[in-house]
Amino acid sequence: MVASVSHMGNVGQRLCRYLETALRDAARAGQIERQDFQVMARELYRCIIGALVEVKIENNLEVIHQLKPAIWRVIGANQKGSR
C-alpha cells in the first residue's frame, strides 16, 4: 500500500512539473502574466484533482465540462481564441 501512495506522489509531481512548463510557455507567448509558476502549477493540480474527486462522488461528468473555464480563470488567461 505504501508503494502505491508513493507512486501517486510521483505522478502528481510529474503532472505539476508539466503544468509548470506549460504555464511558462504560455507566459513566453504572452498568453498569461508572468508569476510564480510553481505555485500556480500546484494550484491547478489541486483544482484538477478536486474536480476528479467531485466527479467520482457525484457520478456527474458535467463537472469536467466546468473545469476548463475554471482553469482559465485561475491562470488569468483570455479564453477567446483558445481551443
URLIN-V860911 format. One record per backbone hydrogen bond with DSSP energy under -1.0 kcal/mol. NH is the residue of the N-H (numbers start at 1). CO is the residue of the C=O. If there is no record, write none. Layout:
# URLIN-V860911
nh: [NH & NH]
co: [CO & CO]
This chain:
# URLIN-V860911
nh: [5 & 6 & 7 & 8 & 9 & 10 & 11 & 12 & 13 & 14 & 15 & 16 & 17 & 18 & 19 & 20 & 21 & 22 & 23 & 24 & 25 & 26 & 27 & 28 & 29 & 30 & 31 & 37 & 40 & 41 & 42 & 43 & 44 & 45 & 46 & 47 & 48 & 49 & 50 & 51 & 52 & 53 & 54 & 55 & 56 & 57 & 58 & 59 & 60 & 63 & 64 & 65 & 66 & 70 & 71 & 72 & 73 & 74 & 75 & 77 & 82]
co: [1 & 2 & 3 & 4 & 5 & 6 & 7 & 8 & 9 & 10 & 11 & 12 & 13 & 14 & 15 & 16 & 17 & 18 & 19 & 20 & 21 & 22 & 23 & 24 & 25 & 27 & 26 & 35 & 36 & 37 & 38 & 39 & 40 & 41 & 42 & 43 & 44 & 45 & 46 & 47 & 48 & 49 & 50 & 51 & 52 & 53 & 54 & 55 & 55 & 60 & 61 & 61 & 62 & 66 & 67 & 68 & 69 & 70 & 71 & 72 & 79]
